[in-house]
Amino acid sequence: MSPEAGTGNRVERIRHARQFRRYLVQIPYFLVLLGLVVAAVLVLFDRWRRGAFVFGSALLLGAVLRALIPTSRAGLLQVRNRFFDVAVMASVGSLILWLATSIDPLGTD
């Protein structure tokens, strides 16, 4: 086996590992996005209070993930610096949860 063949194989493995890492880093973002999609489906089927609750919970999950995951691995959850991201997601998520639980249902769910 020639040294060039071994080098080419190594380069291909490194390229594959980098591409896999690019997708792996986005898992927290996709978890939050999945929560937002579930919330949208609930609202679409006229379950707005449950949808708002899931939406607020997804934002709080995003805040917790952004606070715990290092910046190098935050992926698309990273918008600004860590403090700003966590503060905005936590405050908006808490506000939506408060609204979802405090508004009278008026016969709807």
Protein Blocks (a to p, Z undefined) as FASTA:
>chain_A
ZZklmmmmmmmmmmmmmmmmmmmmmmmmmmmmmmmmmmmmmmmnopaklmmmmmmmmmmm
mmmmmmmpcfklnmmmlmbdmklmmmmmmmmmmmmmmmmmmpcfkhpZZ
